[in-house]
Amino acid sequence: MPLTEIAASLYPWDLADEGIEHILDVLTSRAEVNSAYLVGLMHKEKRPLHARHYPHNPVRRYYVPEDSRAYWAPDPSKYKRIKPLTTERDFLIGRDWLDELTTASRRRGLRTGCEISHTIIDAQYARENLSDVLQRDVYGNIVGAFEAVEAQRALPCLNHPDVQDYLYGLFADVATNHDVDYVQTCLVLFGAGRDDGGTHSFGPDSWQQLLAVATGGCFCDACKAKATEEGLDWDAVIREITHLANLSRRIGLEELHERQLLDESNYTESALLVENEAFTAWLQFRKRSVNRLFALVREALASSGRQVEFRYNTYMASPERAGLDFASAFTHVDSVRESDYSDQLGTAEGVATKRAKLMKCRRALREDQQLIAALGVRPNATTQTLTDSVKAAVDAGADGLSLGHYDGATMERLDAIRLGMRRWEAQQRDWQALSESPVE
């Protein structure tokens, strides 16, 4: 199958600093990009990620954006209680960066899109003004996507009606009022909990990792109401998961003793699930909640009256810990961007990791659903790993590539994408010629 899409993500400050036309010139000529999308609602993180300084930004060495700002002109009619915050930075304010990118891209015949990134509400603003809509752990504490920094702990609950209204508004707004072919999201779902490391490690699928989910979310009033409506014994859920969370965190002398026994045993994930029926029921409840959210997003995009593609962008190694079941949730999407950047390891093992993750996604998708393979054109990736990754993507049944991200890319890494495609095309021609040659 041919690679039909080569996408590139851009940030508003990229466009302001380097100029839209220049960026598109670079991307289309060097990496043959035919699809450009704006990260239109972006969380707070230092850019460029994984590098101290930008390799080609002519204005600044690095940039730290505001938390969870929308970089288009929001339509007030699309929102109810929760409304998107917009930038207050002087060099970005007062411009609809999504419209500017889509207009420039259309002139070149490119596909266009917008990403609603990990977090959708400024953490500090949410804690001060919207604390009732935030996810809670079993102890009642606010759950966040980036728990290493206390100020960033503010993850909205997917079952709260006000959050659902807000999400519907975001997707409907972008699809209705902007010339986009797709809206992509890597929205952080339920808090996945945090593993304490344990006495020893069995990898990302170990029972310690599963046990740690009990320390995540959500146990807010909205979840209680929805779970009770579905027939869950909420008191039993709280009781059982509190015990499991205490085991994970080593809280209490009895729990500490039990955890020490578990750490030195041959305990398994299967045993954990079989023993704890209320925990298992809660995991299934979260899965259904995520599936409803995906259906809501699809409905919001359809409300625009336009054919706008719903693209989900994976964001974690074990998405099931956040409530995401590929097989059931992906029935609502048009395409998936597998956001693996193992290219940046600069090793063959990294390429193998990428291929395995792509296979996991491809299995969950129908033949008519597109799989887009992310490529890490950022520090530590090499020409070899990037060209090998193009081949791995094709082998895994990918329909397109997506570069992550332009701001940290070097020209050499962008050229490697074109080189990888040329090598793949040459291989295809060789196979075609072989299949057409007479058999003696």
BANUDREN-456301 format. One line per field, with one value per residue (C-alpha): residue in one letter; x, y, z. Coordinates in nm, 4 decimals. Example, Ala and Ser with C-alpha at 12.3 -4.5 7.8 and 13.67 -1.06 7.14 Angstrom:
REM residues 2
code: c(A,S)
px: c(1.2300,1.3670)
py: c(-0.4500,-0.1060)
pz: c(0.7800,0.7140)
END
This chain:
REM residues 440
code: c(M,P,L,T,E,I,A,A,S,L,Y,P,W,D,L,A,D,E,G,I,E,H,I,L,D,V,L,T,S,R,A,E,V,N,S,A,Y,L,V,G,L,M,H,K,E,K,R,P,L,H,A,R,H,Y,P,H,N,P,V,R,R,Y,Y,V,P,E,D,S,R,A,Y,W,A,P,D,P,S,K,Y,K,R,I,K,P,L,T,T,E,R,D,F,L,I,G,R,D,W,L,D,E,L,T,T,A,S,R,R,R,G,L,R,T,G,C,E,I,S,H,T,I,I,D,A,Q,Y,A,R,E,N,L,S,D,V,L,Q,R,D,V,Y,G,N,I,V,G,A,F,E,A,V,E,A,Q,R,A,L,P,C,L,N,H,P,D,V,Q,D,Y,L,Y,G,L,F,A,D,V,A,T,N,H,D,V,D,Y,V,Q,T,C,L,V,L,F,G,A,G,R,D,D,G,G,T,H,S,F,G,P,D,S,W,Q,Q,L,L,A,V,A,T,G,G,C,F,C,D,A,C,K,A,K,A,T,E,E,G,L,D,W,D,A,V,I,R,E,I,T,H,L,A,N,L,S,R,R,I,G,L,E,E,L,H,E,R,Q,L,L,D,E,S,N,Y,T,E,S,A,L,L,V,E,N,E,A,F,T,A,W,L,Q,F,R,K,R,S,V,N,R,L,F,A,L,V,R,E,A,L,A,S,S,G,R,Q,V,E,F,R,Y,N,T,Y,M,A,S,P,E,R,A,G,L,D,F,A,S,A,F,T,H,V,D,S,V,R,E,S,D,Y,S,D,Q,L,G,T,A,E,G,V,A,T,K,R,A,K,L,M,K,C,R,R,A,L,R,E,D,Q,Q,L,I,A,A,L,G,V,R,P,N,A,T,T,Q,T,L,T,D,S,V,K,A,A,V,D,A,G,A,D,G,L,S,L,G,H,Y,D,G,A,T,M,E,R,L,D,A,I,R,L,G,M,R,R,W,E,A,Q,Q,R,D,W,Q,A,L,S,E,S,P,V,E)
px: c(0.0000,0.1335,0.2008,-0.0751,0.0028,0.3202,0.2108,0.3982,0.2996,0.3597,0.3259,0.2016,0.5365,0.7081,0.4894,0.5505,0.9274,1.0166,0.7264,0.4618,0.5770,0.9386,0.8407,0.6166,0.8918,1.1325,0.8881,0.7547,1.0950,1.2960,1.0443,0.7764,0.5122,0.1594,-0.0290,0.0274,-0.1500,-0.1381,-0.1041,-0.3911,-0.4484,-0.1159,-0.0119,0.2803,0.6195,0.9630,1.0223,1.2089,1.1526,1.4631,1.7041,1.8421,1.7999,1.6188,1.8321,1.6941,1.4666,1.6016,1.4318,1.4820,1.6846,1.3874,1.0280,0.7942,0.4297,0.1375,-0.0608,-0.3457,-0.4203,-0.6225,-0.4494,-0.7573,-1.0410,-1.2954,-1.6622,-1.8457,-2.1649,-1.9934,-1.9203,-2.1112,-1.9586,-1.6000,-1.4461,-1.1018,-0.8343,-0.6345,-0.2783,-0.1628,0.1814,0.2351,0.3825,0.0969,-0.2083,-0.4869,-0.4243,-0.6045,-0.3006,-0.5117,-0.6723,-0.3348,-0.1803,-0.4766,-0.4956,-0.1256,-0.1439,-0.4457,-0.2616,-0.0088,-0.2714,-0.1868,-0.4214,-0.4833,-0.5574,-0.5597,-0.4466,-0.6132,-0.3235,-0.2804,-0.4521,-0.7433,-0.7615,-0.4891,-0.3979,-0.3740,-0.6943,-0.8758,-0.7639,-0.8778,-1.2033,-1.3116,-1.1976,-1.5310,-1.4699,-1.1245,-1.0384,-0.9846,-0.7940,-0.9427,-0.8120,-0.9887,-0.6759,-0.6756,-0.5227,-0.3062,-0.1356,0.2103,0.2339,0.6008,0.5052,0.2363,0.1094,0.0356,-0.1953,-0.5337,-0.6935,-1.0635,-1.2986,-1.4362,-1.7671,-1.8389,-2.1169,-1.9390,-1.6214,-1.8185,-1.9851,-1.6431,-1.4908,-1.7897,-1.7495,-1.3776,-1.4137,-1.7322,-1.5737,-1.2627,-1.4548,-1.7286,-1.5255,-1.1956,-1.0924,-0.9484,-0.9521,-0.8920,-0.8888,-0.6310,-0.6157,-0.3835,-0.6141,-0.4995,-0.7818,-0.8033,-0.5130,-0.3103,-0.1559,0.2105,0.4150,0.6608,0.9188,0.8794,1.1530,1.2176,1.0821,0.9101,0.8539,0.5504,0.3057,0.3995,0.1445,0.3098,0.2179,-0.1393,-0.1631,-0.0502,-0.3619,-0.5506,-0.3689,-0.5044,-0.8486,-1.1258,-1.3426,-1.5197,-1.8931,-1.9639,-1.7947,-1.9805,-2.3147,-2.2407,-2.1016,-2.3957,-2.6324,-2.4573,-2.5022,-2.1574,-2.1394,-1.9508,-1.8840,-1.7231,-1.5189,-1.3881,-1.3128,-1.1226,-0.9314,-0.8306,-0.6668,-0.4908,-0.3768,-0.2382,-0.0510,0.0916,0.1942,0.2992,0.0639,-0.0076,0.1823,-0.0475,-0.0307,0.3481,0.3732,0.1432,0.3338,0.6636,0.5173,0.3838,0.7142,0.8918,0.6289,0.5419,0.2247,0.0753,-0.1554,-0.4103,-0.4150,-0.4672,-0.7694,-0.9229,-0.8903,-1.0338,-1.3735,-1.4619,-1.1269,-1.1869,-1.5406,-1.4003,-1.1450,-1.4274,-1.6295,-1.3415,-1.3191,-1.6875,-1.6413,-1.3581,-1.5617,-1.8478,-1.6023,-1.4786,-1.8384,-1.8985,-1.6006,-1.7226,-2.0683,-1.9155,-1.7196,-2.0280,-2.2262,-2.0182,-2.1969,-1.8563,-1.6543,-1.3897,-1.1686,-1.1357,-0.7718,-0.6579,-0.2952,-0.1659,0.0346,0.1477,0.3104,0.0257,-0.2923,-0.5142,-0.3912,-0.5716,-0.8920,-0.8262,-0.9121,-0.7995,-1.0433,-1.3602,-1.2575,-1.1191,-1.4604,-1.5289,-1.2155,-1.1210,-0.7468,-0.4847,-0.1458,0.0793,0.2891,0.6000,0.9321,1.1686,1.3625,1.5212,1.6983,1.9124,1.9089,1.7675,1.5887,1.4061,1.2862,1.1649,0.9699,0.8024,0.7094,0.5518,0.3392,0.2241,0.1244,-0.0826,-0.2708,-0.3118,-0.4711,-0.7392,-0.8238,-1.0463,-0.9014,-1.0777,-0.9216,-0.5885,-0.2781,-0.0273,0.3222,0.4918,0.8610,1.0847,1.2866,1.4315,1.7664,1.9413,1.7504,1.9841,1.9455,1.9642,1.6953,1.4631,1.4973,1.4557,1.1472,0.9874,1.0326,0.9000,0.5933,0.5195,0.5785,0.3315,0.0591,0.0826,-0.0885,0.1094,0.3839,0.3735,0.6827,0.7326,0.8263,0.9492,1.0771,1.3429,1.4216,1.7458,1.7573,1.9476,1.6633,1.4015,1.6063,1.6150,1.2378,1.2599,1.5492,1.3493,1.0577,1.2846,1.4353,1.0913,0.9692,1.2773,1.2045,0.8451,0.9634,1.1991,0.9190,0.6895,0.9500,1.0121,0.6420,0.6079,0.9112,0.8436,0.9110,1.1485)
py: c(0.0000,0.3504,0.6093,0.8589,1.1193,1.2804,1.5130,1.7697,1.9348,2.3035,2.5330,2.8930,3.0275,2.8360,3.0208,3.3577,3.3146,3.1475,3.2432,3.0096,3.0176,2.9436,2.6500,2.5002,2.5459,2.3485,2.0718,2.0143,2.0240,1.8210,1.5713,1.5872,1.6841,1.6994,1.7614,2.0315,2.0654,2.3162,2.2061,2.4399,2.3750,2.3124,2.2271,2.3810,2.2289,2.3538,2.3597,2.2136,1.8928,1.6744,1.9500,2.2542,2.4879,2.5174,2.4059,2.6658,2.9204,3.2679,3.4514,3.2555,2.9681,2.7990,2.8713,2.7835,2.8370,2.9119,2.6163,2.4825,2.7819,2.7779,2.9422,3.0044,3.2563,3.0558,3.0787,3.1773,3.0050,2.6647,2.6787,2.6710,2.6885,2.6056,2.8195,2.7953,3.0365,3.2134,3.3396,3.6555,3.6603,3.9818,3.8191,3.5675,3.7556,3.8708,3.6271,3.3097,3.0901,2.7965,3.0006,3.1372,2.7919,2.6352,2.9241,2.8970,2.5178,2.5179,2.7409,2.4592,2.1849,2.0393,1.8613,2.0543,1.9688,2.0790,1.8988,1.9359,1.8253,1.6481,1.8874,2.1176,2.3405,2.5547,2.3662,2.6677,2.8199,2.4885,2.4383,2.7892,2.8059,2.4570,2.2228,2.0374,1.9070,1.7647,1.3991,1.2692,0.9683,0.7292,0.9519,1.2584,1.4286,1.6031,1.3859,1.5334,1.4362,1.5481,1.4577,1.5442,1.9108,1.9888,2.2955,2.0814,1.8445,1.9187,1.6596,1.7080,1.4164,1.2639,1.1838,1.5373,1.6976,2.0349,1.8720,1.6811,2.0064,2.1709,1.8887,1.8832,2.2596,2.2407,1.9818,2.1332,2.4806,2.3727,2.1580,2.4146,2.7329,2.6228,2.4638,2.1440,1.7921,1.6317,1.7069,1.5099,1.4660,1.3068,1.4033,1.2549,1.0270,0.8894,0.9279,0.6083,0.6156,0.6107,0.3001,0.3285,0.1140,-0.1903,-0.4142,-0.5417,-0.4643,-0.6967,-0.4279,-0.2229,-0.5155,-0.6262,-0.6594,-0.3654,-0.1416,-0.2679,-0.2280,0.1344,0.2122,0.2030,0.5252,0.7034,0.8358,0.8866,0.8769,1.2115,1.2644,1.2513,0.9108,0.7871,0.8924,0.7349,0.4129,0.3753,0.4295,0.1425,-0.0878,-0.0776,-0.1148,0.2079,0.1398,-0.1923,-0.0185,0.2422,-0.0156,-0.2519,0.0117,0.1966,-0.1252,-0.1713,0.1908,0.1503,-0.1583,0.0328,0.3299,0.1152,0.2971,0.1163,-0.1540,-0.4380,-0.3216,-0.2888,-0.6476,-0.7738,-0.5794,-0.7272,-1.0746,-0.9898,-0.8424,-1.1640,-1.3923,-1.4999,-1.2923,-1.2043,-0.9521,-1.2303,-1.3066,-0.9383,-0.9169,-1.2478,-1.1609,-0.8105,-0.8079,-0.4501,-0.3267,-0.5167,-0.3755,-0.0249,-0.0787,-0.1826,0.1221,0.3494,0.1751,0.2411,0.6037,0.6513,0.4860,0.7282,1.0161,0.8985,0.8720,1.2276,1.3619,1.1957,1.3474,1.6923,1.6724,1.5516,1.8487,2.0731,1.9307,1.8674,1.5494,1.6079,1.3151,1.2140,1.1197,0.9848,1.0350,0.7761,0.9199,0.6448,0.3043,0.1296,0.3197,0.0601,0.1975,0.5219,0.3410,0.3200,-0.0098,0.0158,-0.2412,-0.0765,0.2913,0.2846,0.1951,0.5701,0.7046,0.7508,0.7279,0.6763,0.8404,0.6021,0.8546,0.6480,0.8327,0.5428,0.6680,0.9076,0.6192,0.5948,0.2150,-0.0838,-0.1775,0.1540,0.0821,-0.2605,-0.0965,0.1352,-0.1529,-0.3466,-0.0504,0.0034,-0.3625,-0.3238,-0.0328,-0.1976,-0.5006,-0.2810,-0.0888,-0.1843,-0.1874,0.1402,0.3173,0.4892,0.4248,0.7091,0.6373,0.9160,0.9677,1.1396,1.3844,1.5245,1.4846,1.1446,1.0095,0.9167,0.8901,0.5135,0.4851,0.7212,0.5428,0.2102,0.3495,0.4333,0.0705,-0.0496,0.1692,0.0218,-0.3314,-0.2673,-0.1565,0.2178,0.4459,0.7581,0.9257,1.2158,1.4115,1.5025,1.7779,2.0478,2.2782,2.0266,1.8780,1.9239,1.9437,1.6143,1.4369,1.5855,1.4694,1.1203,1.0960,1.1564,0.9115,0.6452,0.6858,0.6624,0.3391,0.1958,0.2940,0.1311,-0.1864,-0.1791,-0.1433,-0.4382,-0.6551,-0.5470,-0.6281,-0.9657,-1.0492,-0.9606,-1.1564,-1.5001,-1.8032,-2.0496)
pz: c(0.0000,-0.0834,0.1850,0.1142,0.3800,0.5136,0.7922,0.9979,1.3248,1.3855,1.6834,1.6668,1.7872,1.5059,1.2587,1.4237,1.4518,1.1224,0.8970,0.7600,0.3987,0.4876,0.7095,0.4430,0.1841,0.4029,0.4880,0.1371,-0.0322,0.2175,0.3613,0.0880,0.3444,0.2011,0.5267,0.7892,1.1197,1.4022,1.7614,1.8312,2.1994,2.3673,2.7213,2.9040,2.8313,2.7353,2.3594,2.1885,2.3804,2.4293,2.3277,2.5054,2.2109,1.8790,1.5823,1.3395,1.5107,1.4215,1.7111,2.0344,2.1750,2.3457,2.4455,2.7324,2.6321,2.8564,2.9820,2.7666,2.5470,2.2252,1.9295,1.7198,1.7712,1.9769,1.8804,2.2048,2.0891,2.1119,2.4844,2.8103,3.1587,3.0573,2.7836,2.6240,2.7402,2.4708,2.4666,2.6423,2.4811,2.2859,1.9760,1.9456,2.0632,1.8321,1.5458,1.4448,1.3861,1.2720,0.9957,0.8888,0.8600,0.6817,0.4330,0.3484,0.3288,0.0965,-0.1490,-0.1814,-0.2060,0.1365,0.3749,0.6957,1.0549,1.4150,1.7291,2.0664,2.2796,2.6134,2.8540,2.7761,3.0854,3.2420,3.5613,3.7894,3.6531,3.6915,4.0503,4.1397,3.9430,3.8334,4.1080,4.1037,3.7489,3.8179,3.8553,4.2080,4.3317,4.5854,4.8682,4.7246,4.5887,4.2514,3.9784,3.7064,3.3855,3.4933,3.8583,3.8971,3.9221,4.1766,3.9908,3.6854,3.8710,3.7175,3.4912,3.4082,3.4612,3.1432,3.3134,3.4324,3.2213,3.2091,3.0787,2.8174,2.7056,2.6819,2.4787,2.2454,2.1997,2.1221,1.8474,1.7037,1.7024,1.5121,1.2632,1.1977,1.1767,1.0213,0.6937,0.8408,0.7023,1.0401,1.4096,1.6040,1.9797,2.2324,2.5176,2.8467,2.9583,3.3122,3.5505,3.5117,3.8571,3.9395,4.0115,4.2995,4.1258,4.3477,4.4782,4.1283,3.7849,3.5394,3.2765,3.1724,3.1936,3.5443,3.8252,4.0015,3.7100,3.7123,4.0883,4.0515,3.8449,4.1767,4.2700,3.9603,3.8752,3.8876,4.2004,4.1748,4.2311,3.8572,3.8307,4.1376,3.9882,3.6501,3.7963,4.0311,3.7389,3.5624,3.8611,4.0239,4.4021,4.4614,4.8282,4.7347,4.4642,4.7087,4.9761,4.7477,4.5531,4.8703,4.9871,4.6523,4.6470,4.9970,4.8802,4.5855,4.7996,5.0984,5.3332,5.6624,5.8504,5.7424,5.3807,5.3993,5.5235,5.2463,4.9815,5.0938,5.0559,4.7085,4.5949,4.6838,4.5320,4.1783,4.1785,3.8380,3.6746,3.6240,3.9952,4.0757,3.8456,3.9543,4.3237,4.2997,4.1290,4.2227,4.0864,3.7637,3.7372,3.7850,3.5057,3.2739,3.3822,3.2847,2.9475,2.8809,2.9859,2.7357,2.4608,2.5294,2.5051,2.1654,2.0459,2.1739,1.9791,1.6622,1.7147,1.7691,1.4441,1.2560,1.3892,1.1621,0.8583,0.7010,0.6542,0.9186,1.0107,1.3764,1.4352,1.7700,1.8668,2.1154,2.4024,2.6410,2.6325,2.8174,2.7223,2.8890,3.2228,3.1347,3.0362,2.6626,2.4930,2.1314,1.9934,2.1275,2.1288,1.7753,1.6329,1.6602,1.4875,1.1232,1.1775,1.4460,1.4787,1.6712,1.8579,1.9157,1.8932,1.9545,1.6503,1.8985,2.0694,1.7584,1.7772,1.5923,1.9156,1.9032,1.5503,1.6649,1.9487,1.6995,1.4713,1.7605,1.8658,1.5087,1.4867,1.8038,1.6485,1.3090,1.4727,1.6329,1.3146,1.0238,0.6746,0.5934,0.8920,0.8405,1.0503,1.0653,1.2009,1.3928,1.3238,1.5793,1.3715,1.6919,1.8746,1.8801,1.5809,1.2965,0.9232,0.9628,1.2301,1.0442,0.7103,0.8886,1.0620,0.7291,0.6280,0.9660,0.9221,0.5808,0.7089,0.9923,0.7523,0.8031,0.5520,0.6280,0.8313,1.0749,1.1743,1.5377,1.5532,1.3155,1.5897,1.6993,1.3595,1.1743,0.7956,0.7895,0.9720,0.7428,0.4435,0.5973,0.5608,0.1870,0.1629,0.3471,0.1094,-0.1953,-0.0624,0.0039,-0.3438,-0.5021,-0.3094,-0.4328,-0.7916,-0.7470,-0.6135,-0.8952,-1.1568,-0.9972,-0.9913,-1.3613,-1.4796,-1.6343,-1.4197,-1.5879)
END
